[in-house]
């Protein structure tokens, strides 16, 4: 499940892709999928044959189907660029590279995970270290603290956050004065513009930073979650029963509950 700027997409238990909100025309190509990521006005997904397919706005080359000869393990979508981890564990990016966010090969390193937002991206290398590239004007795209190793990374608008190997969250960049409740342990996280949501070890959703998305729907505090995804003006989470619940601004139908 992924929250974009004005749309949301999710891969269902039947491996079919459903999208709602604005920027969902054209609809996803008919296929079965493993994963999906949403950018500003484009969407990319990994098909069952491990090929990347993209659709939507592509004025900066962010939404072709990716290098067609490549197979992918993971994808990440920024505003108008896309990055993916190929089957050989190398990262390749395409789209707008005005801030260095989409070099053809960000590094010779092997990667385990990648995350993109606005005009920067971060990845977890095979040695569990985080490296970032792209716009670093607010300190959002240097390498993470070098003493730390990470399980997950989430690029925000002007900050980045990582889930360390000790299950704690650390953030850096302009909106980084909110590392999260330090007593908690976490299993996943997502960064928005100037906020973060995470799933704690007890599977409860917790958010901090700017609360301009508004509160979660009534009863959500009782839910358990598997994952969360934040867009600039709405957020969504996959509950323990595999249902999607969204909160925040619902213009263009981006945040209904499924």
Buried (B, 14 or more C-beta within 10 A) or exposed (E): BBBBBBBBBBBBEEEEBBBBBBBBEEEBEEBBBBBBBBBBBBBBBBBEEEBBBBBBBBEBBBBBEBBEEBBBBBBBBBBBBBBBBBEEEBBBBBBBBEBBBBBEEBEEBBBBBBBBBBBBBBBBBEEBBBBBBBBBEBBBBBBBBEEBBBBBBBBBBBBBBBBBEEEBBBBBBBBBEBBBBEEBBBBBBBBBBBBBBBBBEEBBBBBBBEEEBBEBEEEBEEBBBBBBBBBBBBBBBBBEEEEBBBBBBBEBEBBEEB
